[in-house]
Amino acid sequence: MEVQALLITFREALEALLIVGIITSYLKRVDHREYTKYVWLGAGLAVLASIGAAILFQVVFTGFAAMGSEIYLKIGIMIVSALLLTQMVFWMAEHSRDMKQNVEGKMDQFITAGNVAGMVIHSFLVVLREGVETVFFFAAITHGNIGAAIQGWGAATGIAIAALVSYFFFKGTMRIPLKAFFKVTGAFIVLIAAGLLVQAISMMQDIGLIGSVMPHVYDLTWLLPEHPIDYEHYVRDHGVAPVFSGEVGVFLKALFGYSAMPSLEEVIAYIGYFAVVYLLVTSRRGQKSAVVEKPAIAALEEKTKNVM
């Protein structure tokens, strides 16, 4: 859980800090430092609103628990989080290259119009989006216990690393190719999303919400049990220890949704998820290539006409 929290918090916090940093750097560059306080005001209000969202979410989850329906909320959170994480990766991959230009364009509009409220609202919404996403993802990886993720070392470490990276980035002492950076972190986020989806399916099967054609496709407990308890049971039943400890299994299950005895539906969902992601990636690349090729083809046709 802590590694998941670290990665998610780092990614979300860095995204927010980069955008806020781009805004404040641009305001200083165009000699409008007086507006930076409004940008930080919006960001600060968004942090408070995100904390409020976390408290509200926890109250709602406690209410579901009191009614004995928290398992359904957990499943829903996991599925929605998997979709949101995937969407977030694709959105950032598409917009990371033009992020600076788009943000500065909006600031130009606000400065020209003297729209202070617009600056506050813009920075507020940018940071709030990342904050609410973080709350939602924390709920997914902790099964509703958001406080555990917030209080753990993962979240604090993720924020600290994001702050350091953004500080050195804007100081000019660290050069980060944003597109490549978000591709690497995006790959880990996709693995987490796949794990959440598979865990949601496993929970639905545990409560009988959906059945299974084949409850156990294979059994890797001898190699890597999911939990220390499974490790102990294997030693008791077979007289030999598995190759790896249950602690490793717990770590991989929390991070990537590892299962020592997955059902057929879990295997299909895991493979199917990556197949869909691959198809989406290749289709987007094809669309970009078509957009680049069209002007070149048009220019070639025009040149041919002129020659003729």
Solvent accessible surface area in square Angstrom, and as a share of the most:
residue,aa,sasa,rsa
1,M,66,0.29
2,E,36,0.16
3,V,51,0.29
4,Q,3,0.02
5,A,0,0.00
6,L,40,0.20
7,L,26,0.13
8,I,1,0.00
9,T,7,0.04
10,F,22,0.09
11,R,0,0.00
12,E,3,0.01
13,A,21,0.16
14,L,1,0.01
15,E,3,0.01
16,A,10,0.08
17,L,52,0.26
18,L,1,0.01
19,I,8,0.04
20,V,4,0.02
21,G,9,0.08
22,I,9,0.05
23,I,1,0.00
24,T,11,0.06
25,S,42,0.27
26,Y,20,0.08
27,L,0,0.00
28,K,98,0.42
29,R,141,0.51
30,V,54,0.31
31,D,116,0.60
32,H,56,0.25
33,R,147,0.54
34,E,91,0.41
35,Y,31,0.12
36,T,21,0.12
37,K,127,0.54
38,Y,64,0.25
39,V,0,0.00
40,W,131,0.46
41,L,91,0.45
42,G,0,0.00
43,A,9,0.07
44,G,35,0.33
45,L,78,0.39
46,A,0,0.00
47,V,77,0.44
48,L,118,0.59
49,A,38,0.29
50,S,13,0.09
51,I,93,0.47
52,G,36,0.34
53,A,29,0.22
54,A,8,0.07
55,I,106,0.54
56,L,118,0.59
57,F,42,0.18
58,Q,56,0.25
59,V,95,0.54
60,V,69,0.40
61,F,19,0.08
62,T,79,0.46
63,G,32,0.31
64,F,69,0.29
65,A,45,0.35
66,A,92,0.71
67,M,138,0.62
68,G,53,0.51
69,S,33,0.21
70,E,50,0.23
71,I,45,0.23
72,Y,122,0.46
73,L,38,0.19
74,K,41,0.18
75,I,9,0.05
76,G,31,0.30
77,I,4,0.02
78,M,1,0.00
79,I,55,0.28
80,V,64,0.37
81,S,0,0.00
82,A,3,0.02
83,L,120,0.60
84,L,62,0.31
85,L,0,0.00
86,T,17,0.10
87,Q,96,0.43
88,M,8,0.03
89,V,19,0.11
90,F,21,0.09
91,W,77,0.27
92,M,0,0.00
93,A,37,0.29
94,E,85,0.38
95,H,59,0.26
96,S,4,0.03
97,R,177,0.65
98,D,64,0.33
99,M,9,0.04
100,K,105,0.44
101,Q,133,0.59
102,N,77,0.40
103,V,12,0.07
104,E,24,0.11
105,G,30,0.29
106,K,96,0.41
107,M,0,0.00
108,D,65,0.34
109,Q,125,0.56
110,F,35,0.14
111,I,29,0.15
112,T,122,0.71
113,A,80,0.62
114,G,42,0.41
115,N,59,0.30
116,V,48,0.28
117,A,62,0.48
118,G,10,0.10
119,M,1,0.00
120,V,25,0.15
121,I,96,0.49
122,H,27,0.12
123,S,0,0.00
124,F,50,0.21
125,L,100,0.50
126,V,17,0.10
127,V,17,0.10
128,L,39,0.19
129,R,89,0.33
130,E,5,0.02
131,G,15,0.15
132,V,65,0.37
133,E,27,0.12
134,T,20,0.12
135,V,14,0.08
136,F,44,0.18
137,F,0,0.00
138,F,8,0.03
139,A,1,0.01
140,A,1,0.00
141,I,19,0.10
142,T,18,0.10
143,H,70,0.31
144,G,1,0.01
145,N,81,0.42
146,I,3,0.01
147,G,23,0.22
148,A,35,0.27
149,A,0,0.00
150,I,90,0.46
151,Q,155,0.69
152,G,15,0.15
153,W,142,0.50
154,G,0,0.00
155,A,7,0.05
156,A,63,0.49
157,T,47,0.27
158,G,0,0.00
159,I,93,0.47
160,A,51,0.40
161,I,66,0.33
162,A,0,0.00
163,A,45,0.35
164,L,102,0.51
165,V,22,0.12
166,S,9,0.06
167,Y,120,0.46
168,F,81,0.34
169,F,49,0.21
170,F,74,0.31
171,K,127,0.54
172,G,45,0.43
173,T,104,0.60
174,M,71,0.32
175,R,219,0.80
176,I,30,0.15
177,P,92,0.58
178,L,34,0.17
179,K,60,0.25
180,A,48,0.37
181,F,38,0.16
182,F,4,0.02
183,K,116,0.49
184,V,92,0.53
185,T,11,0.06
186,G,2,0.02
187,A,57,0.44
188,F,93,0.39
189,I,0,0.00
190,V,14,0.08
191,L,58,0.29
192,I,1,0.00
193,A,0,0.00
194,A,0,0.00
195,G,1,0.01
196,L,2,0.01
197,L,41,0.21
198,V,8,0.04
199,Q,24,0.11
200,A,0,0.00
201,I,22,0.11
202,S,29,0.18
203,M,25,0.11
204,M,29,0.13
205,Q,34,0.15
206,D,116,0.60
207,I,69,0.35
208,G,60,0.57
209,L,95,0.47
210,I,67,0.34
211,G,60,0.57
212,S,44,0.28
213,V,127,0.73
214,M,87,0.39
215,P,80,0.50
216,H,106,0.47
217,V,54,0.31
218,Y,97,0.37
219,D,72,0.38
220,L,53,0.26
221,T,17,0.10
222,W,126,0.44
223,L,56,0.28
224,L,18,0.09
225,P,0,0.00
226,E,36,0.16
227,H,79,0.35
228,P,38,0.24
229,I,91,0.46
230,D,52,0.27
231,Y,62,0.24
232,E,107,0.48
233,H,81,0.36
234,Y,37,0.14
235,V,57,0.33
236,R,167,0.61
237,D,93,0.48
238,H,111,0.49
239,G,62,0.59
240,V,91,0.52
241,A,58,0.45
242,P,9,0.05
243,V,94,0.54
244,F,100,0.41
245,S,43,0.28
246,G,1,0.01
247,E,108,0.49
248,V,60,0.35
249,G,0,0.00
250,V,60,0.35
251,F,88,0.37
252,L,48,0.24
253,K,64,0.27
254,A,27,0.21
255,L,14,0.07
256,F,43,0.18
257,G,6,0.06
258,Y,41,0.16
259,S,17,0.11
260,A,3,0.03
261,M,80,0.36
262,P,8,0.05
263,S,4,0.03
264,L,51,0.25
265,E,39,0.18
266,E,13,0.06
267,V,34,0.20
268,I,104,0.53
269,A,20,0.16
270,Y,66,0.25
271,I,113,0.57
272,G,30,0.29
273,Y,26,0.10
274,F,64,0.27
275,A,47,0.37
276,V,84,0.48
277,V,19,0.11
278,Y,143,0.55
279,L,111,0.55
280,L,76,0.38
281,V,47,0.27
282,T,48,0.28
283,S,54,0.35
284,R,87,0.32
285,R,151,0.55
286,G,41,0.39
287,Q,119,0.53
288,K,97,0.41
289,S,56,0.36
290,A,42,0.32
291,V,100,0.58
292,V,109,0.62
293,E,95,0.43
294,K,141,0.60
295,P,85,0.53
296,A,63,0.49
297,I,92,0.47
298,A,57,0.44
299,A,61,0.47
300,L,116,0.58
301,E,99,0.44
302,E,96,0.43
303,K,134,0.57
304,T,65,0.38
305,K,141,0.60
306,N,113,0.58
307,V,122,0.70
308,M,188,0.84
